[in-house]
Amino acid sequence: MDGSGTPLLNGVREGIHPPPASIHVLPRQPARQSPKLLDQLREALRSRHYSHRTEATYCHWVKRYIFFHHVRHPAEMAEPEINRFLTHLAVREHVSASTQNQALCALLFLYRHVLRREIGDLGEVIRARKPKRLPVVMTREEVKAVLAHLVGDKWLMASLMYGAGLRLMECLRLRVQDVDISRNEITVRDGKGAKDRITMVPTSLKGPLQQHLTQVKTIHEKDLAAGWGRVQLPDALERKYPNAPREWRWQCVFPQEKRWKNPRTQEQGRHHIDDSLVQKAIKDAVIRTGLTKRASCHTFRPFFCYSSLGRGLRHSNGTGTPWSQRCKDDYDLYACFKPGTIRRAQSR
């Protein structure tokens, strides 16, 4: 304000007359808003190359933590509020120990990497005791009965999970270049723990897998002729190799039925099939078989999960069937990884 009490606008007295033409009045710049808390959390997770599922899970637990404390900002809370939330999960909601630890990991990541605060002693946190569960293992007859109720690519995916020891998402994310039928090898890229590994192709699946790849290649060629045929590549490979998304070797082994449209570029391509479709197909097959076991996609991996290849495979019931005899009995499902492996195992 000046001496007369009239407010000034950029050094010019407000009034009826406009300011002189020699004075340029700058528009008021809007104040820059800091990113929202969840956006900061997502940015911190992505900068550390966490998976998209971990990102969604951590954001879910942070939102539940905030709403539990009546929409208070986490910066205003500390150890007592975290303690109260974790105790509520165990006492009121009866969550498992792994679920409670997952919520704790999400909150620790939020405070350490987003709010830049170290969390000290949480005090007497009531934790759910982690139980020791026995794995659900299906017999060979049960596996064959379940596979008999699957058809098409669902049968092939379930057979690969059982015969090659693949997890569900590892099977769905397979690229054409990861399958080497001539060497009986499947390369799992970026598996659990961000680790690559090599597993085998069962002999009984070499023919169906080759036939399936031929059909997928025909679909890919039709997409290319229509002007599409692109697939998403991990990280920055698409920017580094612009033509790679159209190449056959980068295509998904199990593509979705309908083309996926990129909302940013409006380009169409084929993502891998949704995991819920495979889970539902296997669940329906288990129900039609009449099994009372709680079998799922994860149950199709007993050979690699609960055994040591080459040291001897033992059943969970303690019968102690050696690995050589198991390979001999299940040669159609457990084809040997290298030629002569069965002969060497039988000679021991």
C-alpha positions in Angstrom: 0.0 0.0 0.0 1.1 3.6 -0.5 0.6 6.5 2.0 -3.0 7.0 1.0 -3.9 3.4 1.9 -4.7 2.4 -1.7 -3.4 -1.0 -2.6 -0.7 -1.3 -5.2 -0.5 -3.8 -8.0 3.1 -4.4 -9.1 4.0 -0.9 -7.9 1.0 0.8 -9.6 -1.9 2.2 -7.6 -5.2 0.3 -8.3 -8.0 2.5 -9.6 -10.1 3.2 -12.6 -7.3 4.0 -14.9 -5.2 1.1 -16.3 -1.4 1.2 -15.6 0.8 3.0 -18.1 1.8 1.1 -21.2 5.4 1.2 -20.3 4.8 -1.0 -17.3 4.3 -4.7 -18.0 2.1 -6.5 -15.5 3.2 -10.1 -15.1 0.5 -12.7 -14.6 0.6 -14.3 -11.2 2.3 -17.7 -11.4 0.5 -20.6 -9.7 2.3 -22.1 -6.8 4.0 -25.4 -7.6 2.4 -28.2 -5.7 4.6 -30.9 -4.3 3.8 -34.4 -5.6 1.2 -36.4 -3.6 2.4 -38.9 -1.1 1.4 -42.0 -3.1 3.1 -40.5 -6.2 6.3 -40.0 -4.3 6.0 -43.6 -3.0 5.5 -44.9 -6.6 8.5 -42.9 -7.8 10.7 -44.3 -5.0 9.6 -47.8 -5.8 10.2 -47.5 -9.6 13.6 -45.8 -9.1 14.7 -48.9 -7.2 13.2 -51.3 -9.9 10.5 -52.9 -7.7 7.9 -54.9 -9.5 4.6 -53.4 -10.4 2.8 -55.9 -8.1 5.0 -54.8 -5.2 4.2 -51.2 -6.1 0.5 -51.8 -6.0 0.8 -53.8 -2.7 2.8 -51.1 -0.9 0.4 -48.4 -2.0 -2.5 -50.4 -0.8 -1.0 -50.8 2.7 0.0 -47.2 3.0 -3.6 -46.1 2.1 -5.0 -48.5 4.7 -2.6 -47.2 7.3 -3.7 -43.6 6.6 -7.4 -44.3 6.7 -6.9 -46.4 9.9 -5.7 -43.2 11.6 -8.5 -41.1 10.2 -6.6 -39.6 7.2 -3.7 -38.3 9.2 -0.5 -37.7 7.2 2.2 -40.3 8.0 4.7 -37.5 8.7 2.6 -36.6 11.7 2.8 -40.2 13.0 5.6 -42.5 14.2 6.2 -45.7 16.1 3.1 -45.7 18.3 0.8 -45.4 15.3 2.6 -48.1 13.3 2.4 -50.3 16.4 -1.3 -49.7 16.8 -2.0 -50.5 13.1 0.0 -53.7 13.1 -1.6 -54.8 16.3 -5.0 -54.2 14.8 -4.2 -56.3 11.8 -3.2 -59.3 14.0 -5.9 -59.0 16.7 -8.9 -57.6 14.9 -8.5 -58.8 11.4 -6.6 -62.0 12.1 -4.2 -61.7 9.2 -1.4 -64.1 8.7 2.1 -63.4 9.8 3.3 -63.0 6.2 0.5 -60.4 5.6 1.5 -58.5 8.7 5.1 -58.5 7.7 4.2 -57.3 4.2 2.3 -54.3 5.8 5.3 -53.5 8.0 7.7 -53.6 5.0 5.5 -51.2 3.1 5.4 -48.7 6.0 9.2 -49.0 6.6 9.8 -48.3 3.0 7.5 -45.2 3.2 9.3 -43.7 6.2 12.8 -44.5 5.1 12.8 -43.7 1.4 9.9 -41.2 1.1 9.7 -39.3 4.4 13.4 -39.8 5.1 12.9 -40.9 8.7 14.2 -43.9 10.5 11.8 -46.0 12.5 13.1 -47.0 15.9 11.8 -49.6 18.3 8.1 -50.5 17.7 7.7 -51.8 21.2 5.4 -54.7 22.0 3.9 -55.3 18.6 1.4 -58.2 18.6 2.5 -60.3 15.7 0.7 -63.3 14.3 2.8 -66.4 14.8 4.1 -67.7 11.5 2.8 -71.3 11.1 4.8 -74.1 9.5 2.6 -75.5 6.7 3.2 -78.6 4.8 3.0 -78.1 1.0 0.2 -79.6 -1.0 1.7 -82.2 -3.3 -0.4 -84.0 -6.0 0.3 -87.5 -7.1 1.0 -88.4 -10.7 -2.5 -89.8 -11.2 -4.1 -86.6 -9.8 -2.0 -84.4 -12.1 -2.9 -86.5 -15.1 -6.6 -86.3 -14.1 -6.4 -82.5 -13.8 -4.6 -82.2 -17.1 -7.2 -84.3 -18.8 -9.8 -81.6 -18.1 -7.7 -78.9 -19.7 -7.5 -78.1 -23.4 -5.5 -75.9 -25.7 -3.0 -73.4 -24.4 -4.3 -73.9 -20.8 -3.3 -77.6 -21.0 0.1 -76.6 -22.4 0.8 -74.0 -19.7 -0.2 -76.3 -16.8 2.0 -79.1 -18.3 4.9 -76.7 -18.5 4.4 -75.5 -14.9 4.4 -79.2 -13.8 7.1 -80.6 -16.1 9.5 -77.6 -16.2 8.9 -76.2 -12.7 7.7 -72.8 -13.8 5.8 -70.4 -11.6 2.6 -69.0 -13.2 4.0 -65.6 -14.1 7.3 -67.1 -15.2 5.3 -69.3 -17.7 3.1 -66.4 -18.9 6.1 -64.0 -19.4 8.1 -66.4 -21.6 9.3 -64.9 -24.9 9.9 -66.9 -28.0 13.7 -66.4 -27.7 13.6 -68.0 -24.2 12.5 -71.4 -25.5 15.1 -73.5 -27.2 13.5 -76.8 -28.1 16.6 -78.2 -29.9 18.5 -78.0 -26.6 15.5 -78.9 -24.4 16.0 -75.6 -22.5 13.8 -72.8 -21.2 15.4 -69.7 -19.9 13.5 -67.9 -17.2 14.3 -64.2 -17.2 13.9 -62.0 -14.2 12.4 -64.7 -12.0 11.8 -64.5 -8.3 14.4 -62.4 -6.7 15.3 -60.9 -10.1 17.3 -64.0 -11.0 17.6 -65.8 -14.3 17.8 -69.6 -14.5 17.6 -72.4 -17.0 15.1 -75.3 -16.8 14.2 -78.1 -19.0 11.6 -78.8 -21.7 9.8 -82.2 -21.1 10.1 -84.5 -24.0 6.4 -85.1 -24.2 5.8 -81.3 -24.6 8.3 -80.7 -27.4 5.8 -81.5 -30.2 2.8 -79.6 -28.7 5.1 -76.6 -27.9 6.5 -76.5 -31.4 3.0 -76.7 -32.9 1.8 -73.9 -30.5 4.7 -71.6 -31.5 3.8 -72.2 -35.2 0.2 -71.1 -34.5 1.4 -68.0 -32.6 3.8 -67.1 -35.4 0.9 -67.2 -37.9 -1.1 -64.8 -35.7 2.0 -62.5 -35.4 2.4 -62.4 -39.2 -1.2 -61.5 -39.6 -0.8 -58.7 -37.1 2.2 -57.4 -38.9 0.4 -57.4 -42.2 -2.4 -55.4 -40.5 0.2 -52.8 -39.4 0.4 -53.9 -35.8 2.3 -56.8 -34.2 4.2 -54.8 -31.5 4.9 -56.1 -28.0 6.0 -54.3 -24.8 9.6 -54.7 -23.9 11.1 -54.4 -20.4 12.9 -51.3 -19.2 14.4 -49.1 -21.9 14.9 -51.8 -24.6 12.1 -50.4 -26.8 13.9 -47.0 -26.9 17.3 -48.7 -27.5 16.0 -51.1 -30.2 13.1 -49.4 -31.9 12.4 -52.3 -34.3 12.6 -55.0 -31.6 8.9 -54.9 -30.6 8.0 -56.2 -34.0 10.5 -59.0 -34.1 9.3 -62.6 -33.7 11.8 -63.5 -31.0 10.5 -60.9 -28.6 6.8 -62.0 -28.9 5.1 -63.7 -26.0 4.8 -67.5 -26.1 1.2 -67.3 -24.8 -0.3 -64.1 -26.2 -3.7 -62.8 -25.4 -6.6 -63.4 -27.7 -7.4 -59.8 -28.5 -4.9 -57.1 -29.3 -3.9 -54.7 -26.6 -4.1 -50.9 -27.3 -1.5 -48.6 -25.9 -3.4 -45.5 -24.7 -0.3 -43.3 -25.0 0.8 -44.2 -28.6 -2.5 -45.7 -29.8 -0.5 -48.7 -31.1 -1.9 -52.2 -30.9 0.0 -55.4 -29.8 -0.5 -58.6 -27.9 0.3 -58.8 -24.2 0.6 -62.2 -22.6 -2.6 -63.9 -21.4 -4.0 -62.7 -18.1 -3.0 -64.9 -15.1 -6.6 -65.0 -13.8 -7.7 -67.0 -16.9 -5.2 -69.7 -16.2 -6.0 -69.8 -12.5 -9.7 -70.1 -13.1 -9.1 -72.9 -15.7 -7.0 -75.0 -13.4 -9.4 -74.4 -10.5 -12.4 -75.6 -12.6 -10.3 -78.6 -13.7 -9.6 -79.5 -10.1 -13.3 -79.2 -9.2 -14.3 -81.4 -12.1 -11.8 -84.0 -11.2 -13.3 -84.3 -7.7 -10.1 -83.6 -5.8 -10.4 -82.5 -2.2 -6.9 -81.1 -2.1 -6.4 -77.3 -2.2 -4.6 -77.5 -5.5 -3.7 -74.5 -7.5 -1.1 -73.3 -10.1 1.6 -73.4 -7.5 0.8 -77.0 -6.7 2.0 -77.9 -10.2 5.7 -77.3 -9.2 6.5 -80.2 -6.7 9.4 -81.7 -8.7 11.6 -78.6 -8.5 10.3 -77.0 -5.3 10.6 -79.9 -2.9 13.5 -81.8 -4.3 17.1 -81.5 -5.2 17.9 -82.5 -8.8 20.6 -85.2 -8.8 20.7 -86.0 -5.1 17.5 -88.0 -5.0 13.8 -87.1 -4.8 11.7 -88.1 -1.8 8.0 -88.0 -1.5 6.4 -85.8 1.2 4.9 -89.0 2.8 8.4 -90.3 3.6 8.4 -93.3 1.3 11.7 -92.2 -0.1 11.4 -93.0 -3.8 14.8 -92.2 -5.3 15.1 -89.7 -8.0 16.3 -92.3 -10.6 13.1 -94.4 -10.1 10.9 -91.3 -10.2 12.5 -90.2 -13.5 12.0 -93.7 -14.9 8.3 -93.7 -13.8 7.6 -90.2 -15.0 9.7 -90.1 -18.2 6.8 -88.6 -20.1 6.5 -85.7 -17.7 10.0 -85.3 -16.4 12.2 -85.6 -19.4 15.8 -85.4 -18.5 17.6 -82.1 -18.9 20.7 -83.6 -20.4 21.1 -86.8 -22.5 22.2 -89.7 -20.4 21.0 -88.3 -17.1 18.7 -91.2 -16.4 21.4 -93.7 -17.3 23.9 -92.1 -14.9 21.2 -91.9 -12.1 20.3 -95.6 -12.5 24.0 -96.6 -12.4 24.4 -95.1 -8.9 
